[in-house]
Amino acid sequence: MDPRVTKHAEIIVDYSTRIKKGDNVLIQIGDQGLDLAVEILRQASRRGASCLITSQPVDAAEAYYKNTPKEYLKIFPKHIYSLVKASDVIISIRGEANTRSLSGIEPSRLSLRSATIKKIQEERMRKRWCLTQHPTSAYAQEADMSYSDYCDFVYSAILMDWKREAKKLAILKRFLDKSREIKLEGEGTDLTMKVNGRVFVIDEAKHNLPGGEIFTAPIEESVDGKIYFDLPAIHSGKEVKDIELEFRGGRIVSYRASKNIEFLEAMIKTDPGAARVGEFGIGTNMRINRFTRNILFDEKIGGTIHLAVGRAYKECRGRNLSAIHWDMIKTMKPGRIVVDGEAIQEDGRFIWDRISRVPRPERHSK
C-alpha cells in the first residue's frame, strides 16, 4: 500500500473528524478506495470506535436511475436515513471508476431524487462528516494527467500542515466577517452581493479534504449583476461550459451556456431556491494549481472564486433552501475582489497588508 494512504487516514481520523471511543463511524466508498477505508477503520478501531464500510459502485447508481420508474424516485429510503441518523461520524471517499456514469440520465430524474433524499443530506450535515478523494485512473484522465502524476497531485494537496493553514485563513476570516458588500470584477463579470450579518467559514480540511477555501452565504435578495464562469461546471457527470448568469433581486433572470444548457435549465428549475446563490467562496489552496474536473479540488484552486446555486450552509447564517448545491468556478486572472470599496485581491493574488489590518480580538482573563 502507498504509505501516503496511511498519512491520509491519520489526518481524517485525528484531525478532520476527531474519532474517539464509542463513536459509530460510517465509511462510504465508491468503486475504489477500499485500502483507505480499511486504514481508517484500523486506526479508528484502535481508538474504540465501531466502523461500518458501505460501497455504492457507479454501475449501481446508473442501474437505479435507468430502471426505476419515475414515480418510484419519490420513495424515501428510510433504512439509509436510519443508518445516517445512527452515525456519529460519516466519511465519504470518492473513488469512481467512471466519472461520467450518470451523464446519460435525464436531468429531471436526478433533480427529483435529490429533492426526495434532501432530509438525508440535512441529517448528514449535522454529523462530524468528511468528504475526501482516493486517486483513480478515471479522475486522472479527467485531469489530463497520468495516474502517477495525479496521485502526486492529490497527495500534495491533502498531506499538508492544516493547523498552520487554518491560522492563515483565520486572518482572512477576521477581515471578511466585518465586511458589508463584496463586488466581483472580471471577464464578463460585474456582480455585487451583501454579506453583512453573515458568517465566513474557513475550510481548514475538517469537512473537505483537501481544504483551502473561505466561504459564506450572501444575503439572498442582494445578489445583483452578471457573472461569467470560464471553467466548466460539472454536476452528476454532466459538463456545462461557458455559463453566464444574470441576477436581479437575488434571482437568476437569464442564463446562457455553450454546452448542455438544457441541463443547466433543469437544475435551476429544481425548486425556487435553485435559482438563488447559496454560497460565495474563494479558493486559497496554492498547491491546487490546475483544473481537474473535480469540484472537491477545483473550488479550492488558488486565485479562483466560486458561486453555488441552491442550498446555503446554516453555519453561514444562510437561509436559502434547495435540494441542490452546485458550485460554479471562475478564475480571477484578470479580475478583482473588492470589499467595501477596496480591492483585497487583484489577478488572483491577495493584498495581505490590507487584509491584516483587522486586529485579533482581545482575550479577557477571567
Secondary structure, DSSP 8 states (H G I E B T S, - for coil): --HHHHHHHHIIIIIIS---TT-EEEEEE-SS-HHHHHHHHHHHHHTT-EEEEEE--HHHHHHHHHHS-GGGGG---HHHHHHHHH-SEEEEEE--S-TTTTTTS-HHHHHHHHHHTHHHHHHHHTSEEEEEE---HHHHHHTT--HHHHHHHHHHHHSS-HHHHHHHHHHHHHHHTT--EEEEEETTEEEEEE-TT---EEE-SSSEES--EEEE---TTT-EEEEEE-S-EEETTEEEBSEEEEEETTEEEEEE-SB-HHHHHHHHTSSGGGGBEEEEEEE-BTT--S--S-HHHHTTBTTEEEEEEE---GGGT-----S-EEEEEEE-SSEEEEETTEEEEETTEE-HHHHTTS--------
